[in-house]
């Protein structure tokens, strides 16, 4: 069922009292936060990849459950920062919790409890808001260890609720969504019933292309690149014309993105174009080029374009 269909089916009657609240989704990198947000919304609003630290900036997904509108803040993974971009991402993660009605702490149940997960739990124990523990990826986790993980984390920070889910298969997601909806305060909806995200089409286009970089290129290169949408126009025939540049740090990285005879960049563009066309329901003309820009991660303008604050 599409998000619009879901919203229409769940539209509250004139006489029903609506509720609306903010849920901040936090956790270590690669815990499955973006996949969970997509599952709760009912369609893709955040990019995902098997690589850690795919999410760079906060993104709001809008989900509806009966008369409740859930505003889901998908945040970057919390890790030990080494450079300015890392610090900005971690700052965005904790900043995304401000004003939340509920915090959702997502843990990769397959990955166990490494020191960073324990550290995040220690930080969350002093929060005033209710914090829900969500053990994700239960479909591939070691089942006997799930309760042990839950017990150990609850001993550190007694969580308001604990859930076992698989954002990929959908197991436990409906129960989690119902619980989040029940915890939201009374109030008017803040977004139209058919809106699924606060991201503009321009921003989404850059994210979808970046997702393809993560999916198609080897481990380190995506972290050394950024996608900027230089031009976005609606053509008279209803199609979208998009020009983007992919910034990398070195000429050797540019060669990798281009691929032999330009094959890699064409494939990246073709897959991003197809996904955007499917998401928007209209033709997309996507033009990509790769530019070498040493130190792009020290450019304030790049931070502004990708939705991050400049941090010292």
PyMOL commands that set and color helices and strands:
alter all, ss='L'
color gray80, all
select helices_A, chain A and resi 3-10+33-41+84-95+115-124+143-156+173-182+201-216+221-224+251-258+260-280+296-298+300-306
alter helices_A, ss='H'
color red, helices_A
select strands_A, chain A and resi 19-27+59-65+68-74+102-108+130-136+161-164+225-234+240-248+284-292
alter strands_A, ss='S'
color yellow, strands_A
deselect
rebuild
show_as cartoon
